[in-house]
Amino acid sequence: MRMSERIKAVIEEGLPSSCVDIVNESDRHIGHAGHDGTGESHFKLEVVCNEFEGLSRVQRQRVIYSLVEQLFDENLHALSMRLLTQAEARLNTKE
Amino acid sequence: MQNVMFDRIQKEIDNHDVVLFMKGQAAFPQCGFSSLVVQVLSQLGVPFKDINVLEDSELRQGIKDFTNWPTIPQLYVKGEFVGGCDIIREMYESGELQALLQDKGIASAA
């Protein structure tokens, strides 16, 4: 399974009510120290999930980091995240 | 070994109001994510201590363990972890970062 699919799978397993959108941005980081040439290292993630309600930005990212922890031991190097509740996602439809 | 590193990190964030653990130096960031946080702080005219984790592999791993956060950059204000690149960008865009710095009594030159 590709890294992007694995990231999506572990998040959906940990947060069953979430809606996960992931984009591989590894090609924007070619030649950079964390790029190992696999093309599977840098990702942009958007997760909409009501479990984020009442959590700070740091707490939300920690939820995601804890789910993908073992993938950081492999190729995963950077995960850019937008983490929203459904209400926030409705208000904030830019991008 | 870890205690020595944690003490060193603790000392840095105790001794400086704003500390950025980053890849490269503020004058020459070696990663786009670190560079973005440097740009935000510079835009706000906030003086900060830059610490280049690429110069020390123990520190590079140590700061991840200390904060329980797997990526660099990491911004500390008055000893408190504020976030990495995405969080700083979002907080800057919404004005929350400026409010936080003001609350913490960080003088801005801008």
N, CA and C atoms of all chains as a GROMACS GRO file, in nm:
protein
  615
    1MET      N    1   0.084  -0.119   0.000
    1MET     CA    2   0.000   0.000   0.000
    1MET      C    3   0.088   0.125   0.000
    2ARG      N    4   0.048   0.225  -0.073
    2ARG     CA    5   0.126   0.348  -0.079
    2ARG      C    6   0.117   0.422   0.055
    3MET      N    7   0.217   0.506   0.082
    3MET     CA    8   0.220   0.578   0.209
    3MET      C    9   0.095   0.662   0.229
    4SER      N   10   0.050   0.731   0.125
    4SER     CA   11  -0.068   0.817   0.141
    4SER      C   12  -0.190   0.735   0.182
    5GLU      N   13  -0.202   0.615   0.126
    5GLU     CA   14  -0.316   0.529   0.160
    5GLU      C   15  -0.304   0.477   0.303
    6ARG      N   16  -0.181   0.451   0.344
    6ARG     CA   17  -0.160   0.401   0.481
    6ARG      C   18  -0.191   0.510   0.582
    7ILE      N   19  -0.150   0.635   0.554
    7ILE     CA   20  -0.180   0.746   0.644
    7ILE      C   21  -0.331   0.761   0.658
    8LYS      N   22  -0.398   0.763   0.544
    8LYS     CA   23  -0.544   0.776   0.542
    8LYS      C   24  -0.608   0.662   0.622
    9ALA      N   25  -0.557   0.541   0.602
    9ALA     CA   26  -0.616   0.423   0.667
    9ALA      C   27  -0.601   0.429   0.820
   10VAL      N   28  -0.483   0.465   0.870
   10VAL     CA   29  -0.466   0.467   1.016
   10VAL      C   30  -0.550   0.580   1.080
   11ILE      N   31  -0.565   0.691   1.008
   11ILE     CA   32  -0.646   0.801   1.063
   11ILE      C   33  -0.794   0.761   1.064
   12GLU      N   34  -0.839   0.700   0.956
   12GLU     CA   35  -0.980   0.660   0.950
   12GLU      C   36  -1.010   0.549   1.051
   13GLU      N   37  -0.911   0.469   1.080
   13GLU     CA   38  -0.930   0.364   1.181
   13GLU      C   39  -0.938   0.425   1.322
   14GLY      N   40  -0.850   0.524   1.348
   14GLY     CA   41  -0.846   0.586   1.480
   14GLY      C   42  -0.960   0.684   1.503
   15LEU      N   43  -1.005   0.747   1.395
   15LEU     CA   44  -1.113   0.847   1.403
   15LEU      C   45  -1.220   0.808   1.300
   16PRO      N   46  -1.304   0.710   1.335
   16PRO     CA   47  -1.396   0.654   1.236
   16PRO      C   48  -1.493   0.756   1.174
   17SER      N   49  -1.521   0.866   1.246
   17SER     CA   50  -1.618   0.960   1.191
   17SER      C   51  -1.550   1.069   1.107
   18SER      N   52  -1.419   1.054   1.081
   18SER     CA   53  -1.347   1.161   1.014
   18SER      C   54  -1.354   1.152   0.862
   19CYS      N   55  -1.332   1.268   0.800
   19CYS     CA   56  -1.324   1.275   0.655
   19CYS      C   57  -1.180   1.320   0.624
   20VAL      N   58  -1.105   1.236   0.554
   20VAL     CA   59  -0.962   1.257   0.536
   20VAL      C   60  -0.930   1.286   0.390
   21ASP      N   61  -0.855   1.394   0.368
   21ASP     CA   62  -0.810   1.427   0.234
   21ASP      C   63  -0.658   1.440   0.238
   22ILE      N   64  -0.589   1.368   0.151
   22ILE     CA   65  -0.443   1.372   0.158
   22ILE      C   66  -0.382   1.392   0.020
   23VAL      N   67  -0.280   1.479   0.017
   23VAL     CA   68  -0.211   1.509  -0.109
   23VAL      C   69  -0.062   1.483  -0.088
   24ASN      N   70  -0.001   1.413  -0.182
   24ASN     CA   71   0.144   1.389  -0.175
   24ASN      C   72   0.216   1.509  -0.234
   25GLU      N   73   0.294   1.575  -0.149
   25GLU     CA   74   0.370   1.692  -0.196
   25GLU      C   75   0.519   1.664  -0.200
   26SER      N   76   0.556   1.537  -0.202
   26SER     CA   77   0.698   1.502  -0.194
   26SER      C   78   0.780   1.562  -0.306
   27ASP      N   79   0.720   1.575  -0.424
   27ASP     CA   80   0.799   1.626  -0.537
   27ASP      C   81   0.838   1.773  -0.519
   28ARG      N   82   0.771   1.841  -0.424
   28ARG     CA   83   0.810   1.980  -0.396
   28ARG      C   84   0.931   1.989  -0.304
   29HIS      N   85   0.975   1.874  -0.256
   29HIS     CA   86   1.085   1.874  -0.159
   29HIS      C   87   1.206   1.795  -0.208
   30ILE      N   88   1.212   1.770  -0.338
   30ILE     CA   89   1.326   1.695  -0.394
   30ILE      C   90   1.456   1.771  -0.365
   31GLY      N   91   1.556   1.696  -0.321
   31GLY     CA   92   1.686   1.758  -0.297
   31GLY      C   93   1.703   1.809  -0.156
   32HIS      N   94   1.593   1.809  -0.081
   32HIS     CA   95   1.594   1.858   0.057
   32HIS      C   96   1.635   1.742   0.148
   33ALA      N   97   1.695   1.777   0.263
   33ALA     CA   98   1.755   1.676   0.351
   33ALA      C   99   1.661   1.560   0.388
   34GLY      N  100   1.534   1.586   0.406
   34GLY     CA  101   1.443   1.480   0.450
   34GLY      C  102   1.387   1.397   0.336
   35HIS      N  103   1.427   1.432   0.213
   35HIS     CA  104   1.372   1.362   0.098
   35HIS      C  105   1.460   1.243   0.064
   36ASP      N  106   1.404   1.124   0.076
   36ASP     CA  107   1.489   1.006   0.059
   36ASP      C  108   1.479   0.946  -0.080
   37GLY      N  109   1.410   1.014  -0.170
   37GLY     CA  110   1.404   0.965  -0.308
   37GLY      C  111   1.290   0.868  -0.335
   38THR      N  112   1.214   0.830  -0.230
   38THR     CA  113   1.102   0.738  -0.252
   38THR      C  114   0.982   0.810  -0.309
   39GLY      N  115   0.979   0.944  -0.294
   39GLY     CA  116   0.862   1.018  -0.339
   39GLY      C  117   0.743   0.999  -0.247
   40GLU      N  118   0.767   0.953  -0.126
   40GLU     CA  119   0.659   0.921  -0.032
   40GLU      C  120   0.690   0.978   0.106
   41SER      N  121   0.738   1.101   0.112
   41SER     CA  122   0.789   1.154   0.239
   41SER      C  123   0.713   1.275   0.292
   42HIS      N  124   0.661   1.359   0.201
   42HIS     CA  125   0.596   1.484   0.243
   42HIS      C  126   0.449   1.484   0.197
   43PHE      N  127   0.361   1.506   0.294
   43PHE     CA  128   0.218   1.502   0.261
   43PHE      C  129   0.143   1.620   0.320
   44LYS      N  130   0.035   1.656   0.254
   44LYS     CA  131  -0.054   1.759   0.306
   44LYS      C  132  -0.187   1.692   0.339
   45LEU      N  133  -0.233   1.718   0.459
   45LEU     CA  134  -0.348   1.643   0.509
   45LEU      C  135  -0.458   1.737   0.556
   46GLU      N  136  -0.580   1.706   0.518
   46GLU     CA  137  -0.692   1.778   0.579
   46GLU      C  138  -0.786   1.676   0.641
   47VAL      N  139  -0.816   1.695   0.768
   47VAL     CA  140  -0.906   1.602   0.837
   47VAL      C  141  -1.019   1.683   0.899
   48VAL      N  142  -1.140   1.645   0.867
   48VAL     CA  143  -1.257   1.708   0.928
   48VAL      C  144  -1.319   1.604   1.020
   49CYS      N  145  -1.330   1.637   1.148
   49CYS     CA  146  -1.377   1.538   1.244
   49CYS      C  147  -1.426   1.609   1.370
   50ASN      N  148  -1.545   1.570   1.417
   50ASN     CA  149  -1.600   1.638   1.535
   50ASN      C  150  -1.528   1.602   1.665
   51GLU      N  151  -1.445   1.497   1.661
   51GLU     CA  152  -1.364   1.463   1.779
   51GLU      C  153  -1.268   1.578   1.815
   52PHE      N  154  -1.244   1.669   1.721
   52PHE     CA  155  -1.151   1.781   1.747
   52PHE      C  156  -1.216   1.891   1.832
   53GLU      N  157  -1.347   1.884   1.847
   53GLU     CA  158  -1.420   1.984   1.925
   53GLU      C  159  -1.356   2.002   2.064
   54GLY      N  160  -1.327   2.126   2.098
   54GLY     CA  161  -1.273   2.154   2.232
   54GLY      C  162  -1.124   2.129   2.247
   55LEU      N  163  -1.059   2.081   2.142
   55LEU     CA  164  -0.914   2.057   2.149
   55LEU      C  165  -0.839   2.175   2.088
   56SER      N  166  -0.723   2.208   2.147
   56SER     CA  167  -0.639   2.313   2.091
   56SER      C  168  -0.573   2.263   1.963
   57ARG      N  169  -0.508   2.354   1.891
   57ARG     CA  170  -0.438   2.314   1.768
   57ARG      C  171  -0.330   2.210   1.798
   58VAL      N  172  -0.255   2.234   1.906
   58VAL     CA  173  -0.149   2.139   1.942
   58VAL      C  174  -0.210   2.003   1.976
   59GLN      N  175  -0.318   2.003   2.053
   59GLN     CA  176  -0.382   1.876   2.091
   59GLN      C  177  -0.434   1.801   1.968
   60ARG      N  178  -0.491   1.874   1.872
   60ARG     CA  179  -0.542   1.810   1.750
   60ARG      C  180  -0.430   1.743   1.673
   61GLN      N  181  -0.318   1.817   1.658
   61GLN     CA  182  -0.206   1.758   1.581
   61GLN      C  183  -0.148   1.638   1.655
   62ARG      N  184  -0.149   1.644   1.790
   62ARG     CA  185  -0.096   1.529   1.865
   62ARG      C  186  -0.183   1.406   1.843
   63VAL      N  187  -0.315   1.424   1.828
   63VAL     CA  188  -0.403   1.311   1.800
   63VAL      C  189  -0.358   1.245   1.669
   64ILE      N  190  -0.336   1.327   1.567
   64ILE     CA  191  -0.295   1.273   1.436
   64ILE      C  192  -0.154   1.211   1.445
   65TYR      N  193  -0.062   1.283   1.508
   65TYR     CA  194   0.075   1.230   1.519
   65TYR      C  195   0.077   1.095   1.591
   66SER      N  196  -0.009   1.080   1.694
   66SER     CA  197  -0.008   0.953   1.767
   66SER      C  198  -0.059   0.839   1.677
   67LEU      N  199  -0.151   0.872   1.586
   67LEU     CA  200  -0.203   0.767   1.497
   67LEU      C  201  -0.101   0.726   1.390
   68VAL      N  202  -0.022   0.822   1.344
   68VAL     CA  203   0.072   0.792   1.235
   68VAL      C  204   0.214   0.769   1.286
   69GLU      N  205   0.228   0.758   1.418
   69GLU     CA  206   0.360   0.751   1.481
   69GLU      C  207   0.455   0.652   1.412
   70GLN      N  208   0.407   0.530   1.389
   70GLN     CA  209   0.500   0.429   1.336
   70GLN      C  210   0.541   0.460   1.193
   71LEU      N  211   0.461   0.541   1.122
   71LEU     CA  212   0.497   0.574   0.984
   71LEU      C  213   0.614   0.673   0.980
   72PHE      N  214   0.630   0.750   1.089
   72PHE     CA  215   0.746   0.841   1.096
   72PHE      C  216   0.876   0.762   1.111
   73ASP      N  217   0.866   0.638   1.159
   73ASP     CA  218   0.986   0.555   1.167
   73ASP      C  219   1.025   0.501   1.030
   74GLU      N  220   0.932   0.511   0.935
   74GLU     CA  221   0.962   0.466   0.799
   74GLU      C  222   0.998   0.589   0.714
   75ASN      N  223   0.933   0.607   0.599
   75ASN     CA  224   0.972   0.718   0.510
   75ASN      C  225   0.911   0.852   0.547
   76LEU      N  226   0.799   0.848   0.622
   76LEU     CA  227   0.724   0.971   0.643
   76LEU      C  228   0.811   1.075   0.714
   77HIS      N  229   0.816   1.195   0.657
   77HIS     CA  230   0.906   1.298   0.708
   77HIS      C  231   0.830   1.423   0.750
   78ALA      N  232   0.728   1.461   0.675
   78ALA     CA  233   0.656   1.583   0.708
   78ALA      C  234   0.508   1.570   0.671
   79LEU      N  235   0.426   1.622   0.761
   79LEU     CA  236   0.282   1.616   0.742
   79LEU      C  237   0.228   1.756   0.770
   80SER      N  238   0.184   1.823   0.665
   80SER     CA  239   0.125   1.954   0.683
   80SER      C  240  -0.024   1.932   0.707
   81MET      N  241  -0.078   1.992   0.812
   81MET     CA  242  -0.215   1.956   0.851
   81MET      C  243  -0.311   2.072   0.864
   82ARG      N  244  -0.435   2.049   0.820
   82ARG     CA  245  -0.548   2.136   0.854
   82ARG      C  246  -0.648   2.046   0.922
   83LEU      N  247  -0.677   2.075   1.047
   83LEU     CA  248  -0.762   1.986   1.125
   83LEU      C  249  -0.882   2.064   1.176
   84LEU      N  250  -0.999   2.029   1.127
   84LEU     CA  251  -1.119   2.109   1.154
   84LEU      C  252  -1.234   2.023   1.204
   85THR      N  253  -1.322   2.085   1.282
   85THR     CA  254  -1.450   2.021   1.312
   85THR      C  255  -1.542   2.047   1.193
   86GLN      N  256  -1.655   1.977   1.188
   86GLN     CA  257  -1.746   1.997   1.075
   86GLN      C  258  -1.795   2.141   1.068
   87ALA      N  259  -1.823   2.199   1.187
   87ALA     CA  260  -1.872   2.337   1.190
   87ALA      C  261  -1.766   2.433   1.137
   88GLU      N  262  -1.640   2.411   1.177
   88GLU     CA  263  -1.532   2.497   1.129
   88GLU      C  264  -1.512   2.481   0.978
   89ALA      N  265  -1.524   2.358   0.930
   89ALA     CA  266  -1.505   2.333   0.788
   89ALA      C  267  -1.612   2.404   0.705
   90ARG      N  268  -1.734   2.410   0.758
   90ARG     CA  269  -1.842   2.479   0.687
   90ARG      C  270  -1.814   2.629   0.680
   91LEU      N  271  -1.762   2.684   0.789
   91LEU     CA  272  -1.732   2.828   0.794
   91LEU      C  273  -1.613   2.862   0.705
   92ASN      N  274  -1.522   2.767   0.695
   92ASN     CA  275  -1.391   2.792   0.639
   92ASN      C  276  -1.371   2.709   0.514
   93THR      N  277  -1.428   2.756   0.405
   93THR     CA  278  -1.426   2.674   0.284
   93THR      C  279  -1.319   2.716   0.186
   94LYS      N  280  -1.225   2.801   0.232
   94LYS     CA  281  -1.119   2.842   0.140
   94LYS      C  282  -1.030   2.722   0.106
   95GLU      N  283  -0.959   2.733  -0.003
   95GLU     CA  284  -0.871   2.629  -0.059
   95GLU      C  285  -0.950   2.519  -0.128
   96MET      N  286   2.156   1.015   2.981
   96MET     CA  287   2.187   1.087   2.858
   96MET      C  288   2.071   1.178   2.817
   97GLN      N  289   1.950   1.124   2.821
   97GLN     CA  290   1.833   1.202   2.783
   97GLN      C  291   1.812   1.318   2.881
   98ASN      N  292   1.841   1.293   3.010
   98ASN     CA  293   1.824   1.399   3.109
   98ASN      C  294   1.914   1.519   3.081
   99VAL      N  295   2.036   1.489   3.038
   99VAL     CA  296   2.129   1.596   3.006
   99VAL      C  297   2.073   1.681   2.892
  100MET      N  298   2.022   1.613   2.790
  100MET     CA  299   1.966   1.685   2.675
  100MET      C  300   1.841   1.764   2.715
  101PHE      N  301   1.754   1.701   2.795
  101PHE     CA  302   1.631   1.768   2.838
  101PHE      C  303   1.666   1.892   2.922
  102ASP      N  304   1.769   1.879   3.008
  102ASP     CA  305   1.812   1.995   3.089
  102ASP      C  306   1.860   2.108   2.999
  103ARG      N  307   1.933   2.070   2.896
  103ARG     CA  308   1.986   2.170   2.803
  103ARG      C  309   1.872   2.244   2.732
  104ILE      N  310   1.772   2.167   2.686
  104ILE     CA  311   1.657   2.228   2.618
  104ILE      C  312   1.580   2.317   2.714
  105GLN      N  313   1.558   2.264   2.834
  105GLN     CA  314   1.484   2.341   2.935
  105GLN      C  315   1.552   2.474   2.964
  106LYS      N  316   1.684   2.470   2.972
  106LYS     CA  317   1.761   2.591   3.000
  106LYS      C  318   1.743   2.693   2.887
  107GLU      N  319   1.745   2.646   2.763
  107GLU     CA  320   1.726   2.737   2.649
  107GLU      C  321   1.590   2.805   2.655
  108ILE      N  322   1.486   2.726   2.684
  108ILE     CA  323   1.352   2.787   2.682
  108ILE      C  324   1.324   2.868   2.809
  109ASP      N  325   1.402   2.842   2.915
  109ASP     CA  326   1.391   2.926   3.035
  109ASP      C  327   1.462   3.060   3.015
  110ASN      N  328   1.573   3.054   2.942
  110ASN     CA  329   1.659   3.172   2.929
  110ASN      C  330   1.619   3.268   2.818
  111HIS      N  331   1.535   3.222   2.727
  111HIS     CA  332   1.495   3.307   2.614
  111HIS      C  333   1.343   3.308   2.601
  112ASP      N  334   1.287   3.426   2.582
  112ASP     CA  335   1.141   3.438   2.573
  112ASP      C  336   1.085   3.363   2.452
  113VAL      N  337   1.154   3.376   2.340
  113VAL     CA  338   1.105   3.312   2.217
  113VAL      C  339   1.219   3.229   2.160
  114VAL      N  340   1.195   3.099   2.150
  114VAL     CA  341   1.298   3.008   2.098
  114VAL      C  342   1.241   2.928   1.982
  115LEU      N  343   1.315   2.927   1.872
  115LEU     CA  344   1.273   2.846   1.757
  115LEU      C  345   1.376   2.737   1.732
  116PHE      N  346   1.333   2.612   1.752
  116PHE     CA  347   1.416   2.498   1.714
  116PHE      C  348   1.388   2.474   1.566
  117MET      N  349   1.492   2.484   1.484
  117MET     CA  350   1.471   2.485   1.339
  117MET      C  351   1.584   2.413   1.266
  118LYS      N  352   1.561   2.393   1.137
  118LYS     CA  353   1.667   2.337   1.052
  118LYS      C  354   1.737   2.452   0.983
  119GLY      N  355   1.863   2.469   1.014
  119GLY     CA  356   1.939   2.583   0.962
  119GLY      C  357   1.936   2.696   1.064
  120GLN      N  358   1.986   2.810   1.021
  120GLN     CA  359   1.986   2.928   1.107
  120GLN      C  360   1.881   3.026   1.057
  121ALA      N  361   1.844   3.120   1.143
  121ALA     CA  362   1.742   3.218   1.103
  121ALA      C  363   1.784   3.289   0.974
  122ALA      N  364   1.913   3.317   0.961
  122ALA     CA  365   1.962   3.388   0.843
  122ALA      C  366   1.970   3.296   0.721
  123PHE      N  367   1.965   3.167   0.745
  123PHE     CA  368   1.979   3.072   0.635
  123PHE      C  369   1.906   2.941   0.667
  124PRO      N  370   1.773   2.946   0.664
  124PRO     CA  371   1.695   2.825   0.696
  124PRO      C  372   1.720   2.717   0.589
  125GLN      N  373   1.724   2.592   0.634
  125GLN     CA  374   1.750   2.484   0.539
  125GLN      C  375   1.628   2.396   0.518
  126CYS      N  376   1.511   2.451   0.545
  126CYS     CA  377   1.388   2.375   0.527
  126CYS      C  378   1.276   2.477   0.510
  127GLY      N  379   1.185   2.452   0.416
  127GLY     CA  380   1.079   2.548   0.388
  127GLY      C  381   0.988   2.574   0.508
  128PHE      N  382   0.966   2.471   0.589
  128PHE     CA  383   0.877   2.486   0.704
  128PHE      C  384   0.942   2.576   0.811
  129SER      N  385   1.072   2.554   0.833
  129SER     CA  386   1.145   2.640   0.927
  129SER      C  387   1.149   2.783   0.874
  130SER      N  388   1.172   2.795   0.745
  130SER     CA  389   1.182   2.926   0.682
  130SER      C  390   1.053   3.007   0.700
  131LEU      N  391   0.940   2.938   0.689
  131LEU     CA  392   0.812   3.008   0.702
  131LEU      C  393   0.796   3.067   0.842
  132VAL      N  394   0.835   2.991   0.944
  132VAL     CA  395   0.820   3.041   1.081
  132VAL      C  396   0.915   3.159   1.104
  133VAL      N  397   1.036   3.151   1.050
  133VAL     CA  398   1.130   3.262   1.060
  133VAL      C  399   1.068   3.387   0.996
  134GLN      N  400   1.007   3.369   0.879
  134GLN     CA  401   0.945   3.483   0.810
  134GLN      C  402   0.834   3.547   0.893
  135VAL      N  403   0.752   3.463   0.956
  135VAL     CA  404   0.642   3.515   1.039
  135VAL      C  405   0.698   3.596   1.156
  136LEU      N  406   0.797   3.539   1.226
  136LEU     CA  407   0.853   3.609   1.342
  136LEU      C  408   0.921   3.738   1.299
  137SER      N  409   0.988   3.735   1.185
  137SER     CA  410   1.056   3.854   1.137
  137SER      C  411   0.954   3.961   1.098
  138GLN      N  412   0.848   3.916   1.032
  138GLN     CA  413   0.740   4.006   0.992
  138GLN      C  414   0.683   4.079   1.114
  139LEU      N  415   0.672   4.004   1.225
  139LEU     CA  416   0.616   4.062   1.348
  139LEU      C  417   0.720   4.139   1.427
  140GLY      N  418   0.846   4.133   1.381
  140GLY     CA  419   0.952   4.205   1.451
  140GLY      C  420   0.983   4.148   1.589
  141VAL      N  421   0.962   4.017   1.603
  141VAL     CA  422   0.985   3.952   1.732
  141VAL      C  423   1.127   3.897   1.737
  142PRO      N  424   1.208   3.942   1.833
  142PRO     CA  425   1.340   3.883   1.847
  142PRO      C  426   1.328   3.739   1.898
  143PHE      N  427   1.410   3.650   1.846
  143PHE     CA  428   1.402   3.511   1.893
  143PHE      C  429   1.539   3.446   1.887
  144LYS      N  430   1.553   3.341   1.969
  144LYS     CA  431   1.674   3.262   1.968
  144LYS      C  432   1.653   3.147   1.871
  145ASP      N  433   1.738   3.138   1.769
  145ASP     CA  434   1.728   3.026   1.675
  145ASP      C  435   1.826   2.917   1.716
  146ILE      N  436   1.777   2.795   1.717
  146ILE     CA  437   1.862   2.682   1.751
  146ILE      C  438   1.858   2.582   1.636
  147ASN      N  439   1.972   2.560   1.575
  147ASN     CA  440   1.982   2.475   1.456
  147ASN      C  441   1.998   2.328   1.498
  148VAL      N  442   1.892   2.250   1.477
  148VAL     CA  443   1.898   2.110   1.520
  148VAL      C  444   1.985   2.025   1.427
  149LEU      N  445   2.014   2.077   1.308
  149LEU     CA  446   2.096   2.000   1.214
  149LEU      C  447   2.242   1.991   1.260
  150GLU      N  448   2.279   2.078   1.353
  150GLU     CA  449   2.418   2.077   1.400
  150GLU      C  450   2.442   1.970   1.506
  151ASP      N  451   2.335   1.907   1.553
  151ASP     CA  452   2.348   1.815   1.665
  151ASP      C  453   2.237   1.709   1.657
  152SER      N  454   2.275   1.588   1.618
  152SER     CA  455   2.172   1.486   1.595
  152SER      C  456   2.104   1.445   1.727
  153GLU      N  457   2.174   1.457   1.838
  153GLU     CA  458   2.111   1.426   1.966
  153GLU      C  459   2.003   1.528   2.001
  154LEU      N  460   2.034   1.654   1.970
  154LEU     CA  461   1.935   1.759   1.994
  154LEU      C  462   1.816   1.742   1.900
  155ARG      N  463   1.846   1.703   1.776
  155ARG     CA  464   1.740   1.686   1.677
  155ARG      C  465   1.638   1.583   1.725
  156GLN      N  466   1.687   1.472   1.782
  156GLN     CA  467   1.595   1.371   1.837
  156GLN      C  468   1.544   1.418   1.974
  157GLY      N  469   1.631   1.482   2.052
  157GLY     CA  470   1.596   1.523   2.188
  157GLY      C  471   1.478   1.619   2.192
  158ILE      N  472   1.475   1.714   2.100
  158ILE     CA  473   1.366   1.812   2.103
  158ILE      C  474   1.233   1.745   2.064
  159LYS      N  475   1.241   1.643   1.977
  159LYS     CA  476   1.118   1.569   1.940
  159LYS      C  477   1.064   1.495   2.062
  160ASP      N  478   1.153   1.435   2.140
  160ASP     CA  479   1.111   1.361   2.260
  160ASP      C  480   1.064   1.457   2.369
  161PHE      N  481   1.136   1.568   2.384
  161PHE     CA  482   1.105   1.667   2.488
  161PHE      C  483   0.963   1.720   2.470
  162THR      N  484   0.931   1.758   2.347
  162THR     CA  485   0.800   1.817   2.318
  162THR      C  486   0.694   1.710   2.293
  163ASN      N  487   0.739   1.587   2.267
  163ASN     CA  488   0.648   1.483   2.219
  163ASN      C  489   0.582   1.530   2.090
  164TRP      N  490   0.667   1.566   1.995
  164TRP     CA  491   0.622   1.623   1.867
  164TRP      C  492   0.724   1.577   1.763
  165PRO      N  493   0.681   1.506   1.657
  165PRO     CA  494   0.779   1.439   1.571
  165PRO      C  495   0.846   1.525   1.464
  166THR      N  496   0.810   1.652   1.456
  166THR     CA  497   0.865   1.732   1.346
  166THR      C  498   0.928   1.862   1.394
  167ILE      N  499   1.010   1.919   1.307
  167ILE     CA  500   1.078   2.047   1.324
  167ILE      C  501   1.022   2.139   1.216
  168PRO      N  502   0.999   2.265   1.236
  168PRO     CA  503   1.034   2.349   1.350
  168PRO      C  504   0.938   2.337   1.469
  169GLN      N  505   0.988   2.387   1.583
  169GLN     CA  506   0.906   2.394   1.704
  169GLN      C  507   0.931   2.530   1.769
  170LEU      N  508   0.821   2.599   1.795
  170LEU     CA  509   0.832   2.733   1.856
  170LEU      C  510   0.790   2.730   2.003
  171TYR      N  511   0.877   2.783   2.087
  171TYR     CA  512   0.846   2.800   2.229
  171TYR      C  513   0.838   2.948   2.262
  172VAL      N  514   0.734   2.986   2.339
  172VAL     CA  515   0.722   3.123   2.388
  172VAL      C  516   0.708   3.116   2.539
  173LYS      N  517   0.798   3.183   2.609
  173LYS     CA  518   0.799   3.182   2.756
  173LYS      C  519   0.789   3.040   2.812
  174GLY      N  520   0.867   2.952   2.755
  174GLY     CA  521   0.874   2.816   2.806
  174GLY      C  522   0.761   2.725   2.764
  175GLU      N  523   0.669   2.778   2.682
  175GLU     CA  524   0.553   2.698   2.645
  175GLU      C  525   0.558   2.665   2.495
  176PHE      N  526   0.531   2.539   2.460
  176PHE     CA  527   0.528   2.499   2.320
  176PHE      C  528   0.405   2.557   2.252
  177VAL      N  529   0.426   2.633   2.146
  177VAL     CA  530   0.313   2.695   2.074
  177VAL      C  531   0.272   2.611   1.954
  178GLY      N  532   0.370   2.558   1.881
  178GLY     CA  533   0.335   2.474   1.767
  178GLY      C  534   0.446   2.467   1.665
  179GLY      N  535   0.413   2.399   1.555
  179GLY     CA  536   0.504   2.388   1.441
  179GLY      C  537   0.457   2.481   1.332
  180CYS      N  538   0.502   2.454   1.211
  180CYS     CA  539   0.478   2.544   1.099
  180CYS      C  540   0.329   2.572   1.070
  181ASP      N  541   0.249   2.467   1.061
  181ASP     CA  542   0.106   2.487   1.027
  181ASP      C  543   0.035   2.571   1.131
  182ILE      N  544   0.064   2.540   1.259
  182ILE     CA  545  -0.004   2.609   1.369
  182ILE      C  546   0.037   2.756   1.371
  183ILE      N  547   0.167   2.781   1.354
  183ILE     CA  548   0.214   2.920   1.356
  183ILE      C  549   0.154   2.998   1.240
  184ARG      N  550   0.148   2.936   1.124
  184ARG     CA  551   0.090   3.005   1.008
  184ARG      C  552  -0.058   3.037   1.032
  185GLU      N  553  -0.132   2.938   1.080
  185GLU     CA  554  -0.276   2.960   1.106
  185GLU      C  555  -0.296   3.068   1.212
  186MET      N  556  -0.214   3.063   1.318
  186MET     CA  557  -0.229   3.160   1.427
  186MET      C  558  -0.191   3.300   1.381
  187TYR      N  559  -0.092   3.307   1.294
  187TYR     CA  560  -0.051   3.438   1.241
  187TYR      C  561  -0.162   3.495   1.153
  188GLU      N  562  -0.218   3.411   1.066
  188GLU     CA  563  -0.322   3.458   0.974
  188GLU      C  564  -0.447   3.504   1.048
  189SER      N  565  -0.476   3.438   1.162
  189SER     CA  566  -0.598   3.474   1.236
  189SER      C  567  -0.572   3.582   1.340
  190GLY      N  568  -0.444   3.620   1.359
  190GLY     CA  569  -0.413   3.722   1.459
  190GLY      C  570  -0.390   3.666   1.599
  191GLU      N  571  -0.410   3.534   1.615
  191GLU     CA  572  -0.393   3.474   1.748
  191GLU      C  573  -0.249   3.477   1.796
  192LEU      N  574  -0.156   3.465   1.703
  192LEU     CA  575  -0.014   3.465   1.741
  192LEU      C  576   0.025   3.602   1.797
  193GLN      N  577  -0.020   3.707   1.728
  193GLN     CA  578   0.008   3.842   1.774
  193GLN      C  579  -0.051   3.863   1.914
  194ALA      N  580  -0.174   3.813   1.934
  194ALA     CA  581  -0.241   3.828   2.064
  194ALA      C  582  -0.165   3.752   2.173
  195LEU      N  583  -0.119   3.631   2.139
  195LEU     CA  584  -0.045   3.550   2.236
  195LEU      C  585   0.084   3.619   2.277
  196LEU      N  586   0.157   3.673   2.177
  196LEU     CA  587   0.283   3.740   2.207
  196LEU      C  588   0.259   3.863   2.295
  197GLN      N  589   0.151   3.932   2.266
  197GLN     CA  590   0.117   4.050   2.345
  197GLN      C  591   0.082   4.009   2.489
  198ASP      N  592   0.000   3.904   2.501
  198ASP     CA  593  -0.037   3.852   2.633
  198ASP      C  594   0.086   3.815   2.715
  199LYS      N  595   0.184   3.758   2.648
  199LYS     CA  596   0.304   3.710   2.717
  199LYS      C  597   0.404   3.823   2.740
  200GLY      N  598   0.368   3.942   2.692
  200GLY     CA  599   0.454   4.056   2.715
  200GLY      C  600   0.579   4.058   2.629
  201ILE      N  601   0.570   3.996   2.510
  201ILE     CA  602   0.685   3.996   2.419
  201ILE      C  603   0.680   4.125   2.337
  202ALA      N  604   0.785   4.204   2.349
  202ALA     CA  605   0.790   4.330   2.276
  202ALA      C  606   0.816   4.304   2.129
  203SER      N  607   0.744   4.374   2.046
  203SER     CA  608   0.765   4.359   1.903
  203SER      C  609   0.825   4.488   1.849
  204ALA      N  610   0.920   4.474   1.759
  204ALA     CA  611   0.987   4.591   1.703
  204ALA      C  612   0.910   4.645   1.583
  205ALA      N  613   0.810   4.569   1.535
  205ALA     CA  614   0.738   4.608   1.414
  205ALA      C  615   0.638   4.720   1.443
   0.00000   0.00000   0.00000
